[in-house]
Amino acid sequence: MLAAPSRDWNVFKQIFAEHWDGFTYAHPRYQTPYYDGLVAKMLECGNPEKMGYLEYRCLHCGQGKYLVSMSCKSSLCLRCAKVYVDNWVNQVSKVLHEGVIYRHIILTVPAMFRTTFYQNAAVVLSAFMRCGAQCLDDFYSEVRGKALRGGYITVLHTHGRNGQYHPHLHLIATSGGYDNQGARWEHVQYLPYALLRRKWQWHLLTMLRQTLQSETVNRLVDTCFTQYPQGLVTNVPKGQVPSQYQSVARYVAKYVVSPPIAVRRIDRYDGARVTYHYRSHRTDRVEHETVAVETFIGRMVQHTVPKGFKRIRYYGVQATKTFAKIKMIIQAALAKVEGVVRGAVKIIARLTYRQRYEQSTGRDPLRCPHCQGEMELWCIWHPTYGVIYDEGEVIKRGTYSSTAQRAGP
């Protein structure tokens, strides 16, 4: 049994199908209905009889038929992630304030705290995400010498490029903030990185002290202050987000709802070991790593979060509840600022399944292969609820007895 190299979705499924039971036996913490459910849905993804389906038929010649399987939405599924990412990129294009310059900012966690984060994820991760927004508000306020409120789309990543546990935050952040007292938008052109590193260290370590309140954590915090006198690693990639937000949004959302690997990075699976590659941050070269299959599965499932946990959150002037309310206020404030970039954000239309399929394959899935007519929705079936919609029954009831033209799908 060998797959080398493979681009087949089934290789990832095969690894879990053959070794999930053995993995959970060796690691009892994963013996829960939640994890079993995630794996089961991922293994059944693409099977219409298991997941449910939408059936399309050609009503012109009666021969064309096409089934669209429902998605599994499992956070372990590599297939469903693309749809989520495409939809989120569309959403981001609608919530960036026109005229505001954004930056992509990365806030990291020192290696000495990674085990602490992993063991206390249920209580630490939410505070961690809030901490990033609080840090940047404090940072912008000190730079400008006045209280500012920025806007942040915060995305939690818990993995490094090789799949090991490495929590860090990606923020699509306004470059500056709103001065409520002066009713002005304060743009910060230059970011003093040394100050940002020290601010991030203070906010992160204070959050850990207050959240965990243990002697072990207190000792680690003291050690961190001593070991990193210049502050913690932060990264602000060159370039402004408005002109590049699609690629940035796609990158940061890519592994939010799927394992931290792509199918093309799995080079070989021999039944006992998995070989995969990644580009190392340290060497900036492509590295290959071969690990036992249980280690590989562990590196994939350790990044799942509790059901309902939101890996993407909106803070400040990007907060969902206040965005529409504050949008006009910010536009009025921006009118007082010279040199603001306008029209940089382009709203991307949300693609339908039909459009995504045609874009990927060059073929319209709903075009009848026999008469080239357009197929229409005939039936919706779900494994739990049964038949949800049946076009045949609608026709029998005489709904279409009128000569009016029918609407398309």
Salt bridges, closest charged atoms under 4 A:
GLU18 OE1 - HIS19 NE2 3.97
GLU55 OE2 - ARG57 NE 2.51
GLU55 OE2 - LYS65 NZ 3.91
ASP86 OD2 - LYS82 NZ 2.92
ASP86 OD1 - ARG250 NH1 2.58
ASP138 OD2 - LYS199 NZ 3.06
ASP138 OD2 - HIS203 NE2 2.86
GLU142 OE1 - LYS199 NZ 2.62
ASP179 OD2 - LYS146 NZ 3.82
GLU186 OE1 - ARG144 NE 3.33
GLU186 OE2 - LYS146 NZ 3.04
GLU186 OE2 - ARG184 NE 3.54
ASP222 OD1 - ARG209 NH2 2.62
ASP267 OD1 - HIS277 ND1 2.96
ASP267 OD2 - HIS288 NE2 3.79
ASP270 OD2 - ARG273 NH2 2.55
ASP284 OD1 - ARG279 NH1 3.97
GLU289 OE2 - ARG299 NH1 2.97
ASP364 OD2 - ARG354 NH2 2.86
ASP364 OD2 - ARG367 NH2 3.93
GLU374 OE1 - ARG354 NH2 3.25
GLU376 OE1 - ARG406 NH2 3.40
GLU391 OE2 - ARG406 NH2 2.45
GLU393 OE2 - LYS396 NZ 3.57
